[in-house]
């Protein structure tokens, strides 16, 4: 089969590798129907997180189960499944508490499990899924192909945007600011709208992303940054700032933008993967009673709820994929996303 490997900065290659097989009785083998490139994949591609040797990459996919181990009970061959971006056993204390990303036996696709076992990168034709019962979520029957992009967002970006909104306790009628106009930020706009926000300000400098933010529910666009951006946000909100701000970038500057745009007593939900030294000014948070919560999104915890809305037609995050590539052109997908020619590329093996 063919799978994607990161060799180093700017160096993505597709290579032949052995098809996976069931190794443990809790495994499943899944044929990938659709995968994608994530903004966090770009950190390795840009050399921020180097590769000492070629390694499989990718952590988002949907597909069809080909084979299951003897102990798998919740999925079977032929099921269409969604895979959250981390593997989780579903039974440990952290999983039972809804924090599947901290599973004592799990790990991220394309990395290793807590026990040191290599986990497949998912930008490939097939993937071995450990702890299939705890990780994979089957849809009821085979979904309409038109739903595949929306279902794929549930493996990461839509659920991550939702985590930002939940962490910031977005409530009906709230004024919300979203910092970041990548796929997660755009999904956060949609998540805030889903939770009933009364006003949603998307901070974006790019016309194509502004249009999608508006389609997803943004009521206002602010293209400025720093102190000027804060001033513009506050002018739109009567001078006091937002009830909730969703930070979807992960830099020192984006966290500062989020905190400065929050009203006294407001909340920040952060989901941007930390890069560039984001810090929390505790003095400001203390003085203004600003709450900050968030982190890596426990996708499996949210998946059933979001899946039901996608299947019912109440939630349509699929348009966040604005370009589609065959897996053979995965290097082009990385290059175009890195150059901001596309928001998020969908890959078809």
ABEGO torsion letter per residue (X at the ends): XBBBBBAEBGBBBBBBBBBBBBABAABBBBBBABBBBBAAAAAAAAGABBBABBBBBEABBBBBBABBBAABAABBBGBBBBBBABBBAGABAAAAAGBAAABAABEBBGBBBAAGBBBBBABBABBBBBGAAAABBBBBEBBBAAAAAAAAAAABAAAAAAAAAAAAGBBBGBBBBBBEABAAAAAAAAAAAAAGBABBBBBBABAAAAAAAAAAGBABBBABBEAAAAAAAAAAAGGAEBABBBBAAGBAAAAAAAAAABBBGBBBBBABBBBGGBBBBAAAAAAAGBBBBEEBBBAAAAAAAAAAAAAAGABBAAAABABBBBAAAAAAAAAAAAAGABABBBBBX
